[in-house]
Amino acid sequence: MKIKLKPPNIKYKKPDESIFLTVAGKYYPAKTMCEVGVGCNKSFTFRNLNEKFYDKMILVEPNPNFYSELKKTVNRKTVLLQVAVADVKGTYEFYNLGYSSYRKDTVSPASSVGYKEEKRNLFTKKGNVKLPDEFKNFKAEGKLFSEIDDGDIDVLSIDCEGSEWFVIKNMTSRPKLIKIEINSGNSKYVNPYKKEIYTWMKQNNYKIIEEKTDVIWEIN
């Protein structure tokens, strides 16, 4: 007597608004995803996306702490790069706040609310928590985004603490969706290159479909 084995009933997670492939009820299929300024492996934009939904994912993160954690979780479709995106190639110094890091020569959300290096261990919400020793300031190689972008990026997320313009400025692809941190919910921070970013979007036929702390553009 033959026993018929039923195939497993696999239910794939559908993209939701947290990964912004579905925006305003519209689904945006993507073959190549890219995130610049990933952060830790628990907070990056595409963390819940089943690999069934894409062919390639490019993750760019200069912070050595975050990079080490991301290496443990990425799949076979992921290209993980420990570099900073810059407008000029070179080596750049970064402040490391534990939950975030940014170039010393850039205006970031942290610097806009009064972060000072000499008081780094007091810069927390509670105001008196010492950062772990492993969160040390660091140097990272700066690359032009044109060296990373192969021209096939469909969906792009950028959150690199004031350096977002350097990604757009040297981008080869024309993604369907682009998400950029422009404002900060906890301060009066405004991206230092907001004018340049908005001008580029207009010149390249993008329209805003969501405008909050992050702004999402769709190509027309």
TORSEMAR-354121 format. One record per residue (C-alpha): residue in three letters; y, x negated, z. Coordinates in steps of 0.25 Angstrom, whole numbers, plus 5000, padded with zeros to 4 digits. Layout:
REM residues N
    aa     py     px     pz
   ALA      Y      X      Z
...
This chain:
REM residues 220
    aa     py     px     pz
   MET   5000   5000   5000
   LYS   5013   4994   4996
   ILE   5025   4995   5005
   LYS   5038   4997   4999
   LEU   5049   4989   5005
   LYS   5063   4995   5005
   PRO   5074   4986   5001
   PRO   5084   4983   5013
   ASN   5096   4992   5013
   ILE   5107   4982   5013
   LYS   5121   4988   5015
   TYR   5132   4978   5011
   LYS   5145   4978   5018
   LYS   5155   4984   5009
   PRO   5169   4977   5008
   ASP   5179   4984   5017
   GLU   5194   4982   5020
   SER   5192   4971   5029
   ILE   5188   4962   5017
   PHE   5198   4969   5008
   LEU   5189   4971   4996
   THR   5192   4986   4999
   VAL   5206   4989   4999
   ALA   5212   5003   4999
   GLY   5199   5008   4995
   LYS   5197   4999   4983
   TYR   5186   4989   4982
   TYR   5188   4976   4976
   PRO   5175   4969   4971
   ALA   5176   4953   4972
   LYS   5168   4942   4967
   THR   5176   4931   4973
   MET   5183   4932   4987
   CYS   5192   4922   4993
   GLU   5198   4920   5006
   VAL   5208   4909   5010
   GLY   5210   4907   5025
   VAL   5197   4913   5029
   GLY   5198   4911   5044
   CYS   5185   4912   5053
   ASN   5172   4918   5048
   LYS   5175   4931   5056
   SER   5188   4934   5050
   PHE   5188   4931   5035
   THR   5191   4942   5025
   PHE   5178   4943   5018
   ARG   5169   4941   5030
   ASN   5162   4954   5029
   LEU   5160   4954   5014
   ASN   5145   4954   5010
   GLU   5143   4943   4999
   LYS   5138   4954   4990
   PHE   5152   4958   4987
   TYR   5157   4944   4981
   ASP   5152   4932   4973
   LYS   5161   4921   4980
   MET   5169   4920   4992
   ILE   5179   4908   4994
   LEU   5184   4906   5008
   VAL   5195   4896   5011
   GLU   5197   4891   5026
   PRO   5204   4878   5030
   ASN   5201   4880   5045
   PRO   5189   4871   5049
   ASN   5185   4881   5060
   PHE   5185   4893   5052
   TYR   5178   4885   5040
   SER   5167   4881   5049
   GLU   5164   4895   5053
   LEU   5165   4901   5039
   LYS   5155   4891   5034
   LYS   5144   4897   5043
   THR   5146   4911   5037
   VAL   5149   4910   5022
   ASN   5139   4914   5012
   ARG   5134   4908   4999
   LYS   5145   4914   4991
   THR   5156   4908   4999
   VAL   5165   4896   4996
   LEU   5171   4891   5009
   LEU   5182   4881   5008
   GLN   5189   4874   5020
   VAL   5202   4871   5013
   ALA   5217   4877   5014
   VAL   5223   4883   5002
   ALA   5237   4876   5000
   ASP   5248   4875   4989
   VAL   5246   4860   4989
   LYS   5233   4852   4991
   GLY   5232   4844   5003
   THR   5228   4843   5018
   TYR   5235   4854   5027
   GLU   5236   4855   5042
   PHE   5232   4868   5049
   TYR   5235   4874   5063
   ASN   5222   4880   5068
   LEU   5224   4892   5078
   GLY   5210   4895   5079
   TYR   5211   4909   5073
   SER   5219   4904   5062
   SER   5224   4891   5055
   TYR   5236   4888   5046
   ARG   5243   4877   5039
   LYS   5253   4870   5047
   ASP   5264   4870   5036
   THR   5262   4886   5034
   VAL   5268   4898   5040
   SER   5257   4906   5046
   PRO   5255   4918   5054
   ALA   5253   4909   5066
   SER   5265   4901   5064
   SER   5274   4913   5062
   VAL   5271   4918   5076
   GLY   5274   4905   5083
   TYR   5261   4896   5083
   LYS   5264   4882   5087
   GLU   5254   4871   5086
   GLU   5258   4865   5100
   LYS   5255   4879   5106
   ARG   5242   4882   5098
   ASN   5234   4885   5110
   LEU   5244   4895   5115
   PHE   5244   4902   5101
   THR   5235   4914   5104
   LYS   5236   4929   5106
   LYS   5234   4926   5121
   GLY   5243   4914   5121
   ASN   5234   4905   5130
   VAL   5221   4902   5123
   LYS   5218   4888   5119
   LEU   5212   4887   5105
   PRO   5198   4880   5104
   ASP   5198   4865   5101
   GLU   5191   4868   5088
   PHE   5203   4875   5082
   LYS   5211   4862   5079
   ASN   5222   4861   5068
   PHE   5216   4855   5055
   LYS   5219   4850   5041
   ALA   5213   4856   5028
   GLU   5213   4853   5014
   GLY   5223   4861   5006
   LYS   5218   4866   4992
   LEU   5225   4874   4981
   PHE   5219   4888   4980
   SER   5217   4885   4965
   GLU   5206   4875   4969
   ILE   5199   4886   4976
   ASP   5201   4898   4968
   ASP   5192   4899   4956
   GLY   5199   4910   4949
   ASP   5189   4921   4953
   ILE   5194   4926   4967
   ASP   5194   4941   4967
   VAL   5198   4944   4982
   LEU   5207   4934   4990
   SER   5211   4934   5004
   ILE   5221   4924   5010
   ASP   5225   4922   5024
   CYS   5229   4907   5026
   GLU   5240   4908   5036
   GLY   5252   4906   5027
   SER   5246   4899   5016
   GLU   5241   4911   5007
   TRP   5251   4908   4996
   PHE   5244   4895   4993
   VAL   5232   4903   4989
   ILE   5239   4913   4980
   LYS   5248   4902   4974
   ASN   5236   4894   4968
   MET   5226   4905   4966
   THR   5219   4906   4952
   SER   5212   4919   4955
   ARG   5218   4933   4954
   PRO   5210   4941   4965
   LYS   5209   4956   4965
   LEU   5213   4956   4979
   ILE   5222   4946   4987
   LYS   5224   4947   5002
   ILE   5234   4938   5009
   GLU   5240   4937   5023
   ILE   5255   4940   5022
   ASN   5258   4945   5036
   SER   5253   4943   5050
   GLY   5250   4955   5059
   ASN   5254   4947   5072
   SER   5267   4941   5067
   LYS   5279   4942   5058
   TYR   5272   4932   5049
   VAL   5274   4933   5034
   ASN   5267   4924   5024
   PRO   5276   4913   5021
   TYR   5273   4915   5006
   LYS   5273   4930   5005
   LYS   5284   4930   4994
   GLU   5276   4920   4985
   ILE   5263   4928   4988
   TYR   5269   4942   4984
   THR   5276   4936   4972
   TRP   5263   4930   4967
   MET   5256   4943   4969
   LYS   5266   4951   4961
   GLN   5266   4940   4950
   ASN   5251   4941   4949
   ASN   5250   4956   4949
   TYR   5245   4959   4963
   LYS   5248   4971   4971
   ILE   5248   4974   4986
   ILE   5237   4984   4990
   GLU   5238   4981   5005
   GLU   5249   4975   5014
   LYS   5246   4972   5028
   THR   5245   4958   5036
   ASP   5237   4954   5023
   VAL   5242   4959   5010
   ILE   5231   4962   4999
   TRP   5235   4961   4984
   GLU   5227   4967   4973
   ILE   5229   4962   4958
   ASN   5234   4973   4949
